[in-house]
Amino acid sequence: MITEKEETALRENIRAMIRYVKQKKQKDEYALRSVIRDMMDIELKNLLEGQTPDVDPSPNKSTGINVLEELLKKIIPVLETDYKSLTTDNSQRESFRAHIINAVINTLTPAKVNTAAGDEEAELDALQEIEVDEEIEINVGDGVGGDDKFIDIRTDAEKAADEDEEDEDPRDSFGAGVDGDETGRNVAYQSFKKIEANIIDSYELLSNDEDQELFYDYLIANLKLYFDKFEGELASSVEEPTNQAYDMAKSEETPEVAGEEDLELEI
């Protein structure tokens, strides 16, 4: 018969073994994730430096990253051209950047939800198609003398409000919820129209949850990195390289010009 002391020792040994197994499993999983992240970081660094990415088949490479690479080749040149056209003020480029990233998030969020719903929604649509035997069309203008007999009872204010609503600038809804320079917003709107279909098509190629998550996260990260890169290339002033000999000679130089006066230019 096992004594109480032996039972306590046995329980402690079992707990220790369980902790060991859990820790080993977590450690192996963490190591695998670290390897995957390192490989992805190398790929992204190659992209930023303009190097040719490694396209050789690799069992550790994510399909989501492969699809993202192809997408970036299509959309980055478009964004670079439009971003660098905003040279009047830095606030224009900041607004452009914020609106593009916000638009990407707003576009892919419904896509992520729709993909997650996936099969259930498809089954529901199929069921609705079976239940609907025919489509009923109602033509408002038929049988009562036509549109010329219609009496509009709206007030002038209501008519004006309806016309204003119909004529609403789509750029306003595009920039909803994002503050920033209006010119930057307008250029971002035109730019995003060029790349929106590419982004949606690329994302919808993926059905694996991990591929979708990597695609989404790395797309946002890359957009920010490329905007940083563009801004660096647009730097208006670059410090001129120098050396110690030049600095010493410059500090000893004290030219004096007789009759030197301050000149004021009149424009």
C-alpha positions as CSV (number, residue, x, y, z in Angstrom):
1,M,0.0,0.0,0.0
2,I,1.3,3.5,-1.0
3,T,2.0,5.8,1.9
4,E,0.8,9.4,2.0
5,K,4.4,10.6,1.6
6,E,5.0,8.3,-1.4
7,E,1.7,9.5,-3.0
8,T,2.7,13.1,-2.6
9,A,6.1,12.4,-4.2
10,L,4.4,10.6,-7.1
11,R,2.1,13.5,-7.7
12,E,5.0,16.0,-7.7
13,N,6.9,13.8,-10.2
14,I,3.8,13.7,-12.5
15,R,3.3,17.5,-12.3
16,A,7.0,18.0,-13.1
17,M,6.8,15.7,-16.1
18,I,3.7,17.6,-17.4
19,R,5.4,20.9,-17.0
20,Y,8.5,19.6,-18.8
21,V,6.4,18.4,-21.7
22,K,4.5,21.7,-22.0
23,Q,7.7,23.7,-21.8
24,K,9.4,21.6,-24.4
25,K,6.4,22.0,-26.7
26,Q,6.2,25.8,-26.3
27,K,10.0,26.0,-26.8
28,D,9.8,24.0,-30.1
29,E,6.9,26.1,-31.3
30,Y,8.7,29.3,-30.4
31,A,11.8,28.2,-32.3
32,L,9.8,27.3,-35.4
33,R,8.1,30.7,-35.4
34,S,11.4,32.4,-34.9
35,V,12.9,30.6,-38.0
36,I,9.8,31.6,-40.1
37,R,10.0,35.2,-39.0
38,D,13.7,35.4,-39.7
39,M,13.2,34.1,-43.2
40,M,10.4,36.6,-43.8
41,D,12.5,39.4,-42.6
42,I,15.2,38.5,-45.0
43,E,12.7,38.4,-47.9
44,L,11.3,41.8,-47.0
45,K,14.8,43.3,-46.6
46,N,15.6,42.1,-50.1
47,L,12.5,43.8,-51.4
48,L,13.3,47.1,-49.8
49,E,16.9,47.0,-51.1
50,G,15.8,46.3,-54.6
51,Q,17.3,42.8,-54.7
52,T,15.8,39.9,-56.6
53,P,13.8,37.8,-54.2
54,D,14.5,34.1,-53.9
55,V,11.8,32.4,-55.9
56,D,13.1,28.8,-55.5
57,P,10.6,26.5,-53.9
58,S,11.0,26.2,-50.2
59,P,9.0,24.2,-47.7
60,N,9.2,26.9,-45.1
61,K,8.0,29.8,-47.4
62,S,4.5,31.1,-46.9
63,T,2.1,31.3,-49.9
64,G,0.7,34.5,-48.4
65,I,4.1,36.1,-48.6
66,N,4.6,34.9,-52.2
67,V,1.3,36.5,-53.2
68,L,2.2,39.7,-51.3
69,E,5.5,40.0,-53.2
70,E,3.7,39.9,-56.5
71,L,1.2,42.4,-55.3
72,L,3.9,44.8,-54.1
73,K,5.5,44.7,-57.6
74,K,2.2,46.1,-59.0
75,I,1.2,48.7,-56.5
76,I,4.4,50.2,-55.1
77,P,5.4,51.9,-58.3
78,V,1.9,53.5,-58.5
79,L,2.1,54.7,-54.9
80,E,5.6,56.0,-55.3
81,T,4.8,58.1,-58.3
82,D,1.7,59.7,-56.6
83,Y,3.4,60.1,-53.2
84,K,6.4,61.8,-54.7
85,S,4.2,64.2,-56.7
86,L,3.2,65.9,-53.4
87,T,6.1,68.3,-52.9
88,T,4.4,71.5,-51.8
89,D,4.1,70.5,-48.1
90,N,5.0,67.6,-46.0
91,S,1.4,67.5,-44.6
92,Q,0.2,66.5,-48.0
93,R,2.4,63.4,-48.0
94,E,1.4,62.6,-44.4
95,S,-2.3,62.8,-45.4
96,F,-1.7,60.7,-48.5
97,R,0.0,58.0,-46.4
98,A,-2.7,58.0,-43.7
99,H,-5.5,57.8,-46.2
100,I,-3.9,54.9,-48.2
101,I,-3.3,52.8,-45.2
102,N,-6.8,53.5,-43.8
103,A,-8.3,52.6,-47.2
104,V,-6.4,49.3,-47.3
105,I,-7.6,48.4,-43.8
106,N,-11.2,49.3,-44.6
107,T,-11.1,47.3,-47.8
108,L,-9.6,44.1,-46.4
109,T,-11.5,44.0,-43.2
110,P,-14.8,43.1,-44.9
111,A,-12.9,40.7,-47.1
112,K,-11.5,39.0,-44.0
113,V,-15.0,38.7,-42.5
114,N,-16.5,37.4,-45.8
115,T,-13.7,34.8,-46.1
116,A,-14.4,33.6,-42.6
117,A,-18.1,33.4,-43.3
118,G,-17.3,31.5,-46.5
119,D,-19.0,28.2,-46.8
120,E,-22.0,29.2,-44.6
121,E,-22.8,32.2,-46.8
122,A,-22.5,30.1,-49.9
123,E,-24.9,27.5,-48.6
124,L,-27.4,30.2,-47.6
125,D,-27.2,31.8,-51.1
126,A,-27.8,28.4,-52.7
127,L,-30.8,27.8,-50.5
128,Q,-32.3,31.2,-51.3
129,E,-31.9,30.6,-55.0
130,I,-33.8,27.3,-54.8
131,E,-36.6,28.9,-52.8
132,V,-37.1,31.8,-55.2
133,D,-39.0,30.7,-58.3
134,E,-39.3,34.0,-60.1
135,E,-38.4,37.6,-59.8
136,I,-41.3,40.1,-59.4
137,E,-40.7,43.4,-61.1
138,I,-42.8,46.5,-60.3
139,N,-42.7,49.4,-62.8
140,V,-43.8,52.5,-61.0
141,G,-44.8,54.4,-64.1
142,D,-47.1,51.8,-65.6
143,G,-50.9,52.0,-65.6
144,V,-51.5,55.4,-64.0
145,G,-50.7,57.8,-66.8
146,G,-46.9,57.8,-66.7
147,D,-44.3,59.9,-65.0
148,D,-45.8,63.2,-66.3
149,K,-48.7,62.7,-63.8
150,F,-46.5,62.3,-60.8
151,I,-46.9,65.1,-58.2
152,D,-43.8,65.9,-56.2
153,I,-44.9,67.0,-52.7
154,R,-41.3,67.6,-51.4
155,T,-40.5,71.1,-50.2
156,D,-37.7,73.1,-51.8
157,A,-35.4,72.4,-48.9
158,E,-36.0,68.7,-49.1
159,K,-35.4,68.7,-52.9
160,A,-32.1,70.6,-52.3
161,A,-31.1,68.2,-49.6
162,D,-31.8,65.2,-51.8
163,E,-29.8,66.8,-54.7
164,D,-26.8,67.5,-52.3
165,E,-26.9,63.9,-51.2
166,E,-26.9,62.7,-54.7
167,D,-24.0,64.9,-55.6
168,E,-21.9,64.0,-52.6
169,D,-18.2,63.9,-53.4
170,P,-17.0,60.3,-53.1
171,R,-13.7,61.7,-51.8
172,D,-15.4,62.8,-48.6
173,S,-16.6,59.3,-47.8
174,F,-13.1,57.9,-48.8
175,G,-11.5,60.2,-46.2
176,A,-14.1,59.8,-43.5
177,G,-12.5,59.3,-40.1
178,V,-9.0,60.4,-41.2
179,D,-7.8,63.9,-40.6
180,G,-5.2,65.4,-43.0
181,D,-4.5,67.7,-45.9
182,E,-7.2,67.7,-48.5
183,T,-4.9,67.6,-51.4
184,G,-3.2,64.6,-50.0
185,R,-6.5,63.0,-49.5
186,N,-7.6,63.7,-53.1
187,V,-4.4,62.3,-54.6
188,A,-4.7,59.2,-52.3
189,Y,-8.3,58.7,-53.5
190,Q,-7.1,58.6,-57.2
191,S,-4.1,56.5,-56.3
192,F,-6.1,53.9,-54.4
193,K,-8.6,53.5,-57.2
194,K,-5.7,52.3,-59.4
195,I,-4.6,49.6,-56.9
196,E,-7.8,48.6,-55.0
197,A,-8.8,45.7,-57.4
198,N,-5.2,44.3,-57.3
199,I,-5.3,44.2,-53.4
200,I,-8.7,42.5,-53.3
201,D,-7.9,40.0,-56.0
202,S,-4.6,39.0,-54.3
203,Y,-6.2,38.6,-50.9
204,E,-9.0,36.5,-52.2
205,L,-6.5,34.0,-53.7
206,L,-5.8,32.9,-50.2
207,S,-8.0,30.6,-48.2
208,N,-5.6,29.5,-45.5
209,D,-6.1,31.5,-42.3
210,E,-2.3,31.8,-41.6
211,D,-1.6,32.9,-45.2
212,Q,-4.4,35.6,-45.0
213,E,-3.1,36.8,-41.6
214,L,0.5,37.1,-42.9
215,F,-0.6,38.8,-46.1
216,Y,-2.6,41.4,-44.2
217,D,0.0,42.1,-41.5
218,Y,2.9,42.3,-43.9
219,L,1.0,44.4,-46.4
220,I,0.3,47.1,-43.8
221,A,3.9,46.9,-42.5
222,N,5.4,47.1,-46.1
223,L,3.3,50.1,-47.0
224,K,4.6,52.0,-44.0
225,L,8.2,50.9,-44.7
226,Y,7.9,52.0,-48.4
227,F,6.4,55.4,-47.4
228,D,9.4,55.9,-45.0
229,K,11.7,55.0,-47.9
230,F,10.0,57.4,-50.3
231,E,10.2,60.2,-47.7
232,G,13.9,59.6,-47.2
233,E,14.4,59.9,-51.0
234,L,12.5,63.2,-51.0
235,A,14.8,64.7,-48.3
236,S,15.4,68.3,-49.6
237,S,18.7,68.7,-47.9
238,V,21.6,66.3,-47.7
239,E,24.6,67.0,-45.5
240,E,27.7,67.4,-47.7
241,P,30.6,65.1,-46.7
242,T,33.7,66.8,-45.4
243,N,37.0,66.0,-43.7
244,Q,39.2,67.4,-40.9
245,A,41.6,69.2,-43.2
246,Y,38.8,71.1,-44.9
247,D,37.2,72.0,-41.5
248,M,40.5,73.3,-40.2
249,A,41.2,75.4,-43.3
250,K,37.7,76.8,-43.2
251,S,37.9,77.9,-39.6
252,E,41.2,79.7,-40.2
253,E,39.9,81.6,-43.2
254,T,38.9,85.2,-42.4
255,P,38.4,87.1,-45.6
256,E,37.8,90.8,-45.5
257,V,36.2,92.7,-48.3
258,A,36.7,96.5,-48.3
259,G,33.5,98.4,-48.4
260,E,31.4,95.3,-48.0
261,E,27.8,96.2,-47.3
262,D,24.7,94.2,-46.8
263,L,22.7,94.1,-50.0
264,E,18.9,93.8,-50.0
265,L,17.3,92.4,-53.1
266,E,14.1,94.1,-54.3
267,I,11.6,91.8,-56.0
